[in-house]
Structure formats: C-alpha cells, structure tokens
Amino acid sequence: FVFVFLTFCLQDFGVFQVTIICLIQLLAVVYMCRVRPFVEPVDNYTQIASEVALLVINLLMMANVGTNSTQKQAYDLGWFIITIVVLMLAINIGSVFYPVLQAVLKAIESKRKV
C-alpha cells in the first residue's frame, strides 16, 4: 500500500518519495539486524546486505536528484549503481546456489562410497 501511495499520489514529489523509501529501508535493515527473521544465518546476512545496497542506491539517487551534475558525473553514478546491483545479484545468486551445490556434492560423494 505504501509503495502504491508513493508511486501514484506523490508522483510530483520525487525527493519526498525517495526519502520515504529510504526511511522504510532503514527500518527494514534495523528490523533484520535486531530480529534476524530467517533460520539460516546466511539468509539473514544476504538480506541485510541486499537492503543496505538498495539503501545506498536510493541515497545516491536522492543526492543526485535536483543537482546540476554534469553528464560525466551522471554517467559515472549510473555505472556505480549498476555495479552495486550486479554485486547484490551475485551475492543473492550465490546464497541460493551454494546450498544446492553442497547437497549435490554430498549426494555424489555418498554415491561414490556405495
């Protein structure tokens, strides 16, 4: 509901939208650090890293909105954001496939012993 409200009702106030999203993400990071809602510690760390990366991206976007940055600065910021997103994606993919790879290797090893 909050996302829909921010997207459609406050569409003329970009800085306000990004500020509210940053505050929500900050609350999510604090919640995940304090509660640790996932059973596996790796899942908790992955989600915390993802939320922090998204928070950094939103803060960078908020700092860049309304500024008179040059085209080179906007270009460099874009590549930096892409780098953060790709790193976040690699961490998430690695955290998903690592347990699967461990299970496959364990199954192969148990087949060899038989």
C-alpha positions in Angstrom: 0.0 0.0 0.0 2.8 2.4 0.9 4.5 1.8 -2.4 1.3 2.4 -4.4 0.7 5.6 -2.4 4.2 6.8 -3.1 4.1 6.0 -6.7 0.8 7.4 -7.7 -0.2 10.0 -5.2 3.2 11.6 -4.7 4.5 11.3 -8.3 5.3 15.1 -8.5 7.5 14.9 -5.4 10.4 12.7 -6.3 12.7 13.7 -3.4 9.9 13.1 -0.9 9.3 9.7 -2.5 12.9 8.6 -2.3 13.2 10.0 1.3 10.2 7.9 2.5 11.6 4.8 0.7 15.0 5.3 2.3 13.4 5.5 5.8 11.4 2.4 5.1 14.5 0.6 4.0 16.4 1.8 7.1 13.6 0.4 9.2 13.9 -2.9 7.3 17.7 -3.0 8.0 17.2 -2.3 11.7 14.5 -4.9 11.9 16.6 -7.6 10.2 19.7 -6.8 12.3 17.7 -7.0 15.6 15.2 -9.8 14.9 17.1 -12.0 12.4 13.9 -13.4 10.9 15.4 -16.2 8.9 16.5 -19.6 10.3 19.8 -19.8 8.4 22.3 -17.1 9.3 23.4 -16.9 5.6 19.9 -15.8 4.6 19.9 -13.1 7.3 23.3 -11.7 6.1 22.2 -11.9 2.5 19.0 -9.9 3.1 20.8 -7.4 5.3 23.4 -6.9 2.5 20.7 -6.5 -0.1 18.7 -3.9 1.9 21.9 -1.9 2.6 22.8 -2.0 -1.1 19.3 -0.7 -2.0 19.6 1.9 0.7 22.9 3.1 -0.7 21.4 3.2 -4.2 18.4 5.2 -3.0 20.6 7.6 -1.1 22.8 8.2 -4.2 19.8 8.8 -6.3 18.4 11.2 -3.7 21.7 13.1 -3.6 21.7 13.3 -7.4 18.1 14.5 -7.9 17.8 18.2 -8.5 21.5 18.8 -8.7 23.3 20.4 -11.5 25.6 17.4 -12.2 27.5 17.1 -15.4 26.8 14.4 -17.9 30.1 12.7 -16.9 29.0 12.6 -13.2 25.6 11.2 -14.1 27.3 8.6 -16.3 29.7 7.6 -13.5 26.9 7.4 -11.0 24.9 5.2 -13.3 27.8 2.8 -13.7 28.3 2.8 -9.9 24.7 1.9 -9.3 24.8 -0.8 -12.0 27.9 -2.2 -10.2 26.1 -2.3 -6.8 23.1 -4.0 -8.4 25.3 -6.6 -10.1 27.2 -7.3 -6.9 23.9 -7.6 -5.0 22.6 -10.0 -7.6 25.7 -12.1 -7.5 25.5 -12.3 -3.7 21.9 -13.4 -3.9 22.5 -16.0 -6.6 25.5 -17.3 -4.6 23.5 -17.7 -1.5 20.8 -19.6 -3.3 23.1 -21.9 -5.3 25.7 -22.6 -2.6 23.4 -24.9 -0.5 22.3 -26.6 -3.7 25.9 -27.2 -4.7 26.7 -28.6 -1.3 23.8 -31.0 -1.5 24.8 -32.2 -5.0 28.4 -32.7 -3.9 27.2 -34.6 -0.8 25.0 -36.8 -2.9 27.8 -37.5 -5.4 30.2 -38.4 -2.5 27.6 -40.7 -0.9 27.1 -42.5 -4.3 30.9 -43.0 -4.6 31.0 -44.7 -1.2 28.3 -47.2 -2.1 
